[in-house]
Amino acid sequence: MQPVSWSRLVVRYGTSWLVAAAIALAGCNSAVSVPVPLTGPLLSVEMRGGMCPAGACDNAVILDRDGRVHAAAKPPNDLGRVNADALAALTAAMQATDWAALKLRPFTGACPIAFDGQELIFEFSVGTGTQRIASCEVDIDWGHPLFVAVAVALGQWVPLPLT
């Protein structure tokens, strides 16, 4: 067995500490830091409405805490994995989000499902419950750090508006 150098250990474990520090510091920017539970999905995104050749384009994508992404449809439904950095950034953004402030601006336009578009419904697992944000109920700021982190993590599977 070959001895492990200190520099290798610092590089190997230093990255873990950097991610942990980023998560802890992100929580410092919030009035109320909400912990993320350790079981169940981290995030689900339901896409409702729209017209596809076979009917409505309803779909749901689920992000598990281990980074696995899958569709809610019957198996096989694995779509891929979110990398550790994007997962850590999303978790930090969820912990730092002021959910009450995020929901303050009600959606006042015509819901896209009225004209062949889609509504996006996000369910974030935080604390002891779920925070639900629906694009036809809340005027979502797509540039908010939470939704930027969602776009980075799930952008290849969930079509999100660009800011």
N, C-alpha and C positions, 0 to 999 in steps of 0.2 A: 504494500500500500504506500503510495507516494504522499508525502506531507503536503498539506494545502498551505499556500503562502497567505500572509495577512492581507496583502493587496487584493488577492482573489476573493477572500472573505468579505472585505470591505465593499468591493464591487457587487458581489452577489447579494449581500444583505443590505447594503446601502440603498439600493433601489427600492427595496421593500419599505425601508424607513422613510424614504422620500415620498412614496405614495401615501403612507400612513400620516405623515406630517401634512401633506396637501389636504387630505380629508379632514384632519383636525383643524387646520387653519381655515378651511372653507366654512366650517361650522361657526367660527368666530365672527363672521360677517353677518350672521343672521340674528335677529332678535330672539328667536326660539329655535334651537337646534333639535330636530326631530330624528331619533334613531331609526335605522332601517332594520326591520326584523330579520332573523336569520333563516326563516323557513318560507316556503312558497315562492311564487314568482316575484321578481323585483318590479317588473313593469309589464303591462299588457296594453296593446294599442288595437282598438277595434276600428275598422274602416267600414262605414255603413253607407249604403246608397250607391248611386251611379248605375249605369246600365252596361252590361256585358252581353255578348251574344247568347249566353245561356241564362240570362236573368240578371238579378241584382249582383253587384260586385262585392258583396259583404265578405269580410275576411278579418281575421284577428292574428296578431303576431305577439308571442309571449317571450319575454327575456327572463331566463332563470338566473338565480344568484351566482351560478358557476359560469355564466357567460354563454350558456347554450341558448340558441334562438330557435323557436319552433312555431309552426302554425297551429291554430286551434283545430284545424280539420283532422279527420281521422288519420292514423299512422299509415305509411311513414310520413312524418311531418317535420323532420329536422331540416332547418334552413341553413344553419351554420353556427359560428361562434363570434362573440364580441371579444376583442382583445382586452387584456388586463388593464391597460392604461385607460381605454375608453370606458370600461366598466367602473374603474375607480373614480374617474371624473364624473360619471353619471351619479354614482352613489354620493359623492361629495356635493354635487349640485342639489340632489334631493334633500340631503340633510340641511343644506343652507337655505332652502326655499322658504319664504314666508307665504304659506299656502293661502291665508286669508287675503293678503294683498294681491296675490296672483289672480284670485277669483273676483276681485272688486269690479272689474270692467265687464259688464254684461255684453253679450253679442247682440247687436241690433240690426244687422243686415238680413238678407235672405239666405237661409241655410242652403248650402250648395246642393243638397239632395233634392231641392225643389226644381233644379235645372240640370239634372244628370251629373252632378258632382258628388263628392263624398264628404261625410262628416267623420272627423277623427275623434275618438273617445279614448283618453289616456287614463289608466288606473295605475297609480304609483303606490307601492306598499311601503308605508312609513309608520313609525310608532306602533301602535296597536291596531291600526286600521288601514284604510285605503283612501287616498286622495284622488277624486275623480275630476277630470277636466275634459269637457266636451266642447269641440270647436263651434257648435251651434248654440251653446249656452254661455260661453266665456269668450270675450274678445282676446284671443291669445296673442301675446307679444312673441313672435317667432324668434326674435333676437334675444329673449331672456336666456340667461345662462342655463337654465334647466332644459329648455327646448333645443338649445344649441348642443348640449350634451346628448340629448335624445337623438338628434340628427346625426351626430358623429357615431353614436353606438348603433343605431338601427336604420340609418339612411339608405342602405342598400336593399332593405326589405319593406320599408314604410315610406311612401311618398309624402314628404313634408314640404310646405311652402318655403321658398327662399326669402331671406330678408335683404 
